[in-house]
Amino acid sequence: MSKESKTYKSALKRKVFEEAKALSEQKGIKSYVIGGFVRDFVLKRGNAKDVDIVVDGNGIEFARELAKRLKVSNVAIYKSFGTAMFKYRGIEYEFVGARKESYRYNSRNPKVSRGSIEDDQVRRDFTMNAIALSLNKGEFGKLIDPFNGLQDIKNKIIRTPLDPEITFSDDPLRMMRAIRFATQLNFVIVPELIEAISKTKQRITIVSQERIHIELNKIILSTKPSIGFKLLKNTGLLKIIFPELDNLAGIDVVNGVAHKDTFYHSLKVLDRLAENSDNLWLRWAALLHDIGKQHTKKFIEGQGWTFYAHNYVGEKMVPKIFSRFKLPQNEKMRFVKKIVSLHMRPIALVEEQVTDSAIRRLLFEAGDDIDDLMTLCEADITSGNEALVKKYLNNFKQVRQKLKEVEEKDALRNFQPPISGNEIMKLLKLKPGKEVGIIKNAIKDAILDGKIPNQYKEAREYMYELARKLKIIS
């Protein structure tokens, strides 16, 4: 046995695969591991969380019988897709009968018919995902690679088994997957695939927004997300799926004065943030932090280019973008919205003298998200002037230290005034109305401005003082 075949046999040292071999022999059918598990084993990417097994026969029946051998009671059956799945020792195993596929123009759901392992490999999206390992006695661990996917992995390139235009037209999500894999694996998409994506890009409109956002999330969570977004931009896909981001690209010049390209700046910020955080929603905030600039861009003689209130415009755009992509409309969206809204605040503090009052207000507004906000703002310093970057980052360290000091002294993270509106009404014998709001806000501002400490006794005394000034009491 060759060293190479021994290597691939070692990939199959799991009870599931041994039992699949025995079951295949008993039933006189062929079974194979195919797709991502094989690819990731070759790439040494760690343990796969899901495994695809293709059977030269009925995949659902094979899954049921294998589950009995493994004493797995819960098998999910998807009759319309001809697949079955069960979980064993934390890994999901999906089974399908080897099949042929044909597509209708207005759908990415294929018409399926029974086929051979060769037919099944042909229908795969990329050559690196068409590699199979035999689970059959006599050839257990044998590599079946009709499209030289192994060599493509070694060369770090992405190709399709068939004509790429047909591949992408049949299932347009494969265009997004090609770009996602290029980003995750740092592979190169061969020129004919890039050309095919550019030609068939309009087909992406038949793909659901849920599937698109899943691929976008995987790109965003990659080590260097900018790779994917540049490919989306260069192929024309970005303009179709994410026009707000695409519109940020380009530089305007008036009287010889230019502004930076906001699209590429946003990608730099995202890449820099990715070095320090794997929080998907903070990465979304980095991507969208300047999304409002296109709508607020204005050239003013003597001042140059301005983007006044772009953070507030961007804040309003976030829910619409999330809604279109079918992304969560819960606290995750609100977090992104909040970070986009506040991202200018720490930068303003760096440029001005840092006062306790300004720090208190930032802590009050950011709450538990202050650390994430600071991480984004530090990533937002992308100047080519190293001395300037060093100066800003050093100033941010001072802001972080000041935040820590004020927080320890005043306990203002997620701050609520010591006296509630109900207590104000009770102590001052007031009915609900604007006077209650005026007093409550005045107490809050007095604490944030450092006029009184964040303590109940002092807040109550200040309340009575205000009430006398407003002639609510004598």
C-alpha positions as CSV (number, residue, x, y, z in Angstrom):
1,M,0.0,0.0,0.0
2,S,1.3,3.4,-0.9
3,K,2.1,6.1,1.6
4,E,-0.6,8.3,0.1
5,S,-3.4,5.6,0.3
6,K,-2.4,5.0,4.0
7,T,-2.8,8.8,4.6
8,Y,-6.4,8.8,3.3
9,K,-7.2,5.6,5.1
10,S,-6.2,7.4,8.3
11,A,-9.0,9.9,7.6
12,L,-11.6,7.2,8.1
13,K,-10.6,6.1,11.7
14,R,-14.2,6.5,13.0
15,K,-16.7,4.0,14.1
16,V,-19.3,5.5,11.7
17,F,-17.0,4.8,8.7
18,E,-16.1,1.2,9.8
19,E,-19.8,0.4,10.3
20,A,-20.6,2.0,6.9
21,K,-18.0,-0.3,5.3
22,A,-19.6,-3.3,7.0
23,L,-23.1,-2.3,6.0
24,S,-22.1,-1.6,2.4
25,E,-20.6,-5.1,2.2
26,Q,-23.7,-6.7,3.7
27,K,-26.1,-4.9,1.3
28,G,-23.8,-5.2,-1.7
29,I,-23.8,-1.5,-2.5
30,K,-21.1,1.2,-2.7
31,S,-20.7,4.2,-0.3
32,Y,-18.3,7.1,-0.2
33,V,-17.4,10.1,1.9
34,I,-17.4,13.2,-0.3
35,G,-17.1,16.9,-0.2
36,G,-16.0,19.2,2.6
37,F,-14.8,16.5,5.0
38,V,-12.3,15.2,2.4
39,R,-11.2,18.7,1.4
40,D,-10.6,19.8,4.9
41,F,-8.7,16.6,5.8
42,V,-6.4,17.3,2.9
43,L,-6.0,20.9,4.0
44,K,-5.5,19.9,7.7
45,R,-8.2,22.3,8.7
46,G,-9.2,20.3,11.8
47,N,-12.2,18.1,12.6
48,A,-15.2,18.7,10.4
49,K,-18.5,19.2,12.2
50,D,-20.5,17.6,9.3
51,V,-19.8,14.8,6.9
52,D,-21.5,13.9,3.6
53,I,-21.8,10.3,2.6
54,V,-23.1,9.3,-0.8
55,V,-24.5,5.9,-1.5
56,D,-24.9,4.0,-4.7
57,G,-28.5,3.2,-3.8
58,N,-31.1,4.5,-1.3
59,G,-29.4,7.0,1.0
60,I,-32.3,7.2,3.4
61,E,-32.5,3.5,4.0
62,F,-28.8,3.3,4.3
63,A,-28.9,6.0,7.0
64,R,-31.6,4.3,8.9
65,E,-29.8,0.9,9.0
66,L,-26.5,2.5,9.9
67,A,-28.1,4.4,12.7
68,K,-29.4,1.1,14.2
69,R,-25.9,-0.3,14.1
70,L,-24.7,2.8,16.0
71,K,-27.6,2.8,18.4
72,V,-28.7,6.2,17.2
73,S,-32.5,6.7,17.6
74,N,-33.1,10.1,16.0
75,V,-32.7,10.1,12.2
76,A,-34.0,13.2,10.3
77,I,-35.5,12.3,7.0
78,Y,-35.9,14.8,4.1
79,K,-37.9,12.9,1.6
80,S,-38.3,15.8,-0.9
81,F,-34.5,16.0,-1.1
82,G,-33.9,12.3,-0.8
83,T,-31.5,12.8,2.1
84,A,-31.3,11.7,5.8
85,M,-29.1,13.0,8.7
86,F,-28.2,11.9,12.2
87,K,-25.8,13.1,14.8
88,Y,-23.2,10.8,16.3
89,R,-20.7,11.9,18.9
90,G,-21.2,15.6,18.1
91,I,-20.8,15.2,14.3
92,E,-23.6,15.5,11.8
93,Y,-23.7,12.8,9.1
94,E,-25.8,13.4,6.0
95,F,-26.7,10.6,3.5
96,V,-27.8,10.9,0.0
97,G,-28.2,8.4,-2.9
98,A,-25.8,9.1,-5.8
99,R,-27.8,11.2,-8.3
100,K,-27.9,13.2,-11.5
101,E,-29.3,16.7,-11.5
102,S,-31.0,18.9,-14.1
103,Y,-32.1,22.5,-13.4
104,R,-35.0,24.8,-14.4
105,Y,-34.0,28.4,-15.3
106,N,-36.1,30.1,-12.6
107,S,-35.1,27.9,-9.7
108,R,-31.9,26.6,-8.0
109,N,-33.7,23.5,-6.9
110,P,-32.7,20.7,-9.3
111,K,-34.8,17.9,-10.7
112,V,-33.0,14.8,-9.3
113,S,-32.7,11.2,-10.7
114,R,-30.7,8.2,-9.6
115,G,-27.1,8.1,-10.8
116,S,-23.6,6.7,-10.2
117,I,-20.8,8.1,-8.0
118,E,-19.4,9.6,-11.1
119,D,-22.7,11.4,-11.8
120,D,-22.7,12.6,-8.2
121,Q,-19.2,14.0,-8.5
122,V,-20.0,15.8,-11.7
123,R,-22.8,17.7,-10.1
124,R,-20.6,19.1,-7.3
125,D,-19.8,22.8,-7.2
126,F,-16.0,22.7,-7.3
127,T,-13.3,20.2,-8.1
128,M,-12.0,20.4,-4.5
129,N,-15.5,19.4,-3.3
130,A,-15.8,16.5,-5.7
131,I,-13.1,14.3,-4.2
132,A,-14.4,11.1,-2.6
133,L,-13.0,8.4,-0.3
134,S,-14.3,4.9,-0.7
135,L,-15.9,3.2,2.3
136,N,-16.0,-0.1,0.6
137,K,-14.1,-3.3,1.5
138,G,-11.1,-3.9,-0.6
139,E,-10.7,-0.2,-1.5
140,F,-11.4,1.4,1.9
141,G,-9.8,4.9,1.9
142,K,-9.2,4.9,-1.8
143,L,-9.2,8.4,-3.3
144,I,-11.6,9.0,-6.2
145,D,-10.7,12.3,-7.9
146,P,-11.9,12.5,-11.5
147,F,-11.4,16.3,-11.8
148,N,-7.9,16.6,-10.2
149,G,-9.4,18.4,-7.2
150,L,-6.4,17.2,-5.1
151,Q,-4.0,19.0,-7.4
152,D,-6.2,22.1,-7.3
153,I,-6.1,22.1,-3.5
154,K,-2.3,21.9,-3.6
155,N,-2.2,24.7,-6.2
156,K,-4.7,26.7,-4.1
157,I,-7.1,27.3,-7.0
158,I,-10.9,27.1,-7.4
159,R,-12.3,25.4,-10.5
160,T,-15.6,23.8,-11.4
161,P,-16.0,20.2,-12.7
162,L,-18.2,21.4,-15.6
163,D,-18.4,24.6,-17.7
164,P,-18.5,27.4,-15.1
165,E,-21.2,29.3,-16.8
166,I,-23.5,26.3,-16.7
167,T,-22.5,25.6,-13.1
168,F,-23.3,29.1,-12.0
169,S,-26.4,29.5,-14.1
170,D,-27.8,26.2,-12.7
171,D,-27.2,27.1,-9.1
172,P,-26.2,30.8,-8.7
173,L,-25.4,30.4,-5.0
174,R,-22.2,28.7,-6.2
175,M,-20.9,32.2,-7.3
176,M,-21.2,33.3,-3.6
177,R,-19.7,30.0,-2.4
178,A,-16.7,30.4,-4.8
179,I,-16.0,33.8,-3.4
180,R,-16.5,32.6,0.2
181,F,-14.1,29.7,-0.2
182,A,-11.5,32.0,-1.9
183,T,-11.8,34.2,1.2
184,Q,-11.7,31.4,3.8
185,L,-9.0,29.4,2.3
186,N,-7.0,32.2,0.6
187,F,-7.4,30.4,-2.7
188,V,-7.4,32.0,-6.2
189,I,-10.5,31.7,-8.4
190,V,-9.3,30.8,-11.9
191,P,-9.9,33.6,-14.5
192,E,-12.6,31.6,-16.4
193,L,-14.7,31.4,-13.2
194,I,-14.3,35.1,-12.6
195,E,-15.5,35.8,-16.1
196,A,-18.4,33.3,-15.7
197,I,-19.5,35.0,-12.5
198,S,-19.4,38.4,-14.2
199,K,-21.5,37.0,-17.1
200,T,-24.1,35.2,-15.0
201,K,-24.2,37.6,-12.0
202,Q,-27.9,38.5,-12.6
203,R,-28.9,34.9,-11.8
204,I,-28.1,35.7,-8.1
205,T,-31.6,37.3,-7.9
206,I,-33.2,33.9,-7.7
207,V,-31.3,33.0,-4.5
208,S,-33.0,33.6,-1.2
209,Q,-31.7,36.4,1.0
210,E,-31.2,33.9,3.8
211,R,-28.8,31.9,1.7
212,I,-27.0,35.1,0.7
213,H,-26.6,36.4,4.2
214,I,-25.2,33.0,5.3
215,E,-22.4,33.3,2.7
216,L,-21.9,36.9,3.6
217,N,-21.5,36.0,7.3
218,K,-18.9,33.4,6.4
219,I,-17.0,35.9,4.4
220,I,-17.2,38.5,7.3
221,L,-16.0,35.9,9.8
222,S,-12.9,35.0,7.6
223,T,-9.4,36.0,8.7
224,K,-9.3,38.7,5.9
225,P,-12.8,39.5,4.9
226,S,-11.7,42.2,2.4
227,I,-10.7,39.4,-0.1
228,G,-14.3,38.4,-0.5
229,F,-15.8,41.9,-0.7
230,K,-13.3,42.9,-3.4
231,L,-14.2,39.8,-5.4
232,L,-17.9,40.6,-5.0
233,K,-17.2,44.2,-6.2
234,N,-15.0,43.2,-9.1
235,T,-17.5,40.6,-10.4
236,G,-20.5,42.9,-10.2
237,L,-22.3,40.8,-7.6
238,L,-22.0,43.4,-4.9
239,K,-24.0,46.0,-6.9
240,I,-26.8,43.5,-7.1
241,I,-26.9,42.1,-3.6
242,F,-25.5,45.0,-1.5
243,P,-25.9,48.3,-3.5
244,E,-25.5,50.5,-0.4
245,L,-21.9,49.1,0.1
246,D,-21.1,49.1,-3.6
247,N,-22.1,52.8,-3.8
248,L,-19.4,53.7,-1.3
249,A,-16.7,53.0,-3.9
250,G,-15.1,55.8,-5.9
251,I,-13.4,59.1,-5.3
252,D,-14.8,62.5,-6.1
253,V,-12.5,65.5,-6.8
254,V,-13.5,69.2,-6.6
255,N,-11.0,72.0,-7.1
256,G,-8.2,69.4,-6.8
257,V,-9.4,68.1,-3.4
258,A,-10.3,64.4,-3.1
259,H,-11.7,62.3,-0.3
260,K,-10.7,58.8,0.5
261,D,-12.5,55.8,-1.1
262,T,-15.0,54.9,1.6
263,F,-15.6,51.4,0.3
264,Y,-11.9,50.4,0.5
265,H,-11.5,52.3,3.8
266,S,-14.4,50.2,5.2
267,L,-12.7,47.0,4.2
268,K,-9.5,48.1,5.8
269,V,-11.4,48.8,9.1
270,L,-13.1,45.4,8.8
271,D,-9.7,43.6,8.3
272,R,-8.1,45.5,11.2
273,L,-11.0,44.7,13.5
274,A,-10.9,41.0,12.4
275,E,-7.4,40.8,13.9
276,N,-8.8,41.6,17.4
277,S,-12.4,40.3,17.4
278,D,-14.3,37.3,16.1
279,N,-17.7,38.9,17.1
280,L,-19.8,38.6,13.9
281,W,-22.0,41.6,14.8
282,L,-19.1,43.9,15.7
283,R,-17.6,42.9,12.3
284,W,-20.9,43.9,10.7
285,A,-20.7,47.2,12.5
286,A,-17.2,47.7,11.1
287,L,-18.4,47.0,7.6
288,L,-21.3,49.4,8.0
289,H,-19.8,52.1,10.2
290,D,-19.5,54.6,7.3
291,I,-22.5,53.4,5.3
292,G,-24.2,56.8,5.6
293,K,-21.3,58.7,4.0
294,Q,-22.6,58.4,0.5
295,H,-25.8,60.3,1.5
296,T,-24.0,63.0,3.5
297,K,-21.0,63.7,1.3
298,K,-20.7,67.5,0.6
299,F,-17.9,69.7,-0.6
300,I,-17.7,73.1,1.2
301,E,-15.3,75.7,-0.1
302,G,-12.5,76.3,2.5
303,Q,-13.4,73.2,4.4
304,G,-13.1,70.4,1.8
305,W,-15.2,67.3,1.9
306,T,-17.6,66.9,4.8
307,F,-19.8,64.0,5.9
308,Y,-21.9,65.6,8.7
309,A,-24.1,63.3,10.7
310,H,-23.1,60.3,8.6
311,N,-23.2,58.1,11.7
312,Y,-26.8,59.0,12.4
313,V,-27.8,58.4,8.7
314,G,-25.9,55.1,8.9
315,E,-27.7,54.2,12.1
316,K,-31.1,54.5,10.3
317,M,-29.9,52.4,7.4
318,V,-28.9,49.4,9.5
319,P,-32.4,48.1,10.2
320,K,-33.3,48.3,6.5
321,I,-30.2,46.4,5.4
322,F,-30.7,43.7,8.1
323,S,-34.4,43.4,7.1
324,R,-33.6,42.9,3.4
325,F,-30.9,40.3,4.1
326,K,-33.3,38.5,6.6
327,L,-30.7,39.1,9.3
328,P,-31.9,39.2,13.0
329,Q,-34.1,42.1,13.9
330,N,-33.4,41.7,17.6
331,E,-30.6,42.8,20.0
332,K,-28.0,41.9,17.4
333,M,-29.3,44.4,14.9
334,R,-29.7,47.0,17.7
335,F,-26.1,46.4,18.7
336,V,-24.9,47.1,15.2
337,K,-27.1,50.1,14.9
338,K,-25.8,51.5,18.3
339,I,-22.1,51.0,17.4
340,V,-22.6,52.7,14.0
341,S,-24.3,55.6,15.7
342,L,-21.6,56.0,18.4
343,H,-18.5,55.3,16.4
344,M,-17.5,59.0,16.0
345,R,-17.7,59.7,19.8
346,P,-14.4,58.2,21.0
347,I,-12.6,59.8,18.0
348,A,-14.0,63.2,19.0
349,L,-12.6,62.6,22.5
350,V,-9.2,61.8,21.1
351,E,-9.2,65.1,19.2
352,E,-10.3,67.1,22.2
353,Q,-9.3,67.3,25.8
354,V,-10.8,64.3,27.6
355,T,-13.1,65.6,30.3
356,D,-14.8,63.4,33.0
357,S,-18.1,64.7,31.8
358,A,-17.5,63.5,28.2
359,I,-16.4,60.2,29.5
360,R,-19.4,59.8,31.7
361,R,-21.8,60.5,28.8
362,L,-19.9,58.0,26.6
363,L,-20.2,55.3,29.3
364,F,-23.9,56.2,29.8
365,E,-24.7,55.8,26.1
366,A,-22.4,52.8,25.2
367,G,-23.1,50.8,28.4
368,D,-21.7,47.3,28.2
369,D,-20.8,47.8,24.6
370,I,-18.1,50.4,25.4
371,D,-15.2,47.9,24.9
372,D,-16.5,46.8,21.5
373,L,-17.0,50.4,20.5
374,M,-13.4,51.3,21.4
375,T,-12.1,48.2,19.5
376,L,-13.9,49.4,16.4
377,C,-12.6,53.0,16.8
378,E,-9.1,51.8,17.1
379,A,-9.5,49.8,13.9
380,D,-10.9,52.9,12.2
381,I,-7.5,54.6,12.3
382,T,-6.3,53.6,8.8
383,S,-4.1,56.6,7.8
384,G,-1.0,55.9,5.7
385,N,0.9,58.3,8.1
386,E,2.4,56.0,10.7
387,A,3.2,58.8,13.1
388,L,-0.4,60.0,13.0
389,V,-1.7,56.4,13.6
390,K,0.7,56.0,16.5
391,K,-0.5,59.3,18.0
392,Y,-4.2,58.4,17.7
393,L,-3.7,54.9,19.1
394,N,-1.8,56.3,22.0
395,N,-4.6,58.8,22.7
396,F,-7.1,55.9,22.6
397,K,-5.1,54.2,25.3
398,Q,-5.5,57.3,27.4
399,V,-9.3,57.3,26.7
400,R,-9.5,53.6,27.7
401,Q,-7.7,54.4,31.0
402,K,-10.0,57.3,31.6
403,L,-13.0,55.2,31.0
404,K,-11.7,52.7,33.5
405,E,-11.1,55.3,36.1
406,V,-14.5,57.0,35.7
407,E,-16.3,53.7,35.6
408,E,-14.6,52.6,38.9
409,K,-15.4,55.9,40.6
410,D,-18.9,56.6,39.3
411,A,-20.3,53.2,38.2
412,L,-22.0,54.6,35.1
413,R,-22.1,51.6,32.8
414,N,-25.8,51.0,32.1
415,F,-26.4,53.9,34.4
416,Q,-30.0,54.8,35.6
417,P,-30.6,57.9,37.8
418,P,-30.8,56.9,41.5
419,I,-34.4,58.4,41.6
420,S,-37.0,56.9,39.3
421,G,-39.9,58.8,37.8
422,N,-42.3,57.1,40.1
423,E,-40.4,58.2,43.1
424,I,-40.2,61.8,41.8
425,M,-44.0,61.7,41.5
426,K,-44.5,60.3,45.0
427,L,-42.0,62.6,46.8
428,L,-43.2,65.8,45.0
429,K,-46.9,64.7,44.8
430,L,-46.9,65.1,41.1
431,K,-49.1,63.5,38.4
432,P,-47.5,62.1,35.2
433,G,-46.4,65.0,33.0
434,K,-43.6,66.9,31.6
435,E,-42.4,68.2,35.0
436,V,-41.4,64.6,36.0
437,G,-39.4,64.2,32.8
438,I,-37.7,67.6,33.2
439,I,-36.6,66.8,36.7
440,K,-35.5,63.2,35.9
441,N,-33.4,64.4,32.9
442,A,-31.9,67.2,35.0
443,I,-30.8,64.8,37.7
444,K,-29.2,62.5,35.0
445,D,-27.4,65.5,33.4
446,A,-26.2,66.7,36.8
447,I,-24.6,63.3,37.5
448,L,-23.1,63.0,34.0
449,D,-21.7,66.5,34.2
450,G,-20.2,65.9,37.6
451,K,-22.3,68.4,39.5
452,I,-23.5,65.8,42.0
453,P,-22.3,62.2,42.7
454,N,-24.2,59.2,41.5
455,Q,-25.8,58.7,45.0
456,Y,-29.4,58.6,46.1
457,K,-29.1,61.2,48.9
458,E,-27.5,63.8,46.7
459,A,-29.9,63.1,43.9
460,R,-32.9,63.6,46.2
461,E,-31.5,66.9,47.5
462,Y,-31.0,68.1,43.9
463,M,-34.5,67.0,43.0
464,Y,-36.0,69.2,45.8
465,E,-33.7,72.1,44.7
466,L,-35.0,71.8,41.2
467,A,-38.6,71.5,42.3
468,R,-38.3,74.8,44.3
469,K,-36.7,76.5,41.2
470,L,-39.6,75.3,39.1
471,K,-42.0,76.4,41.9
472,I,-43.4,72.9,42.1
473,I,-42.9,73.2,45.9
474,S,-42.2,76.2,48.1
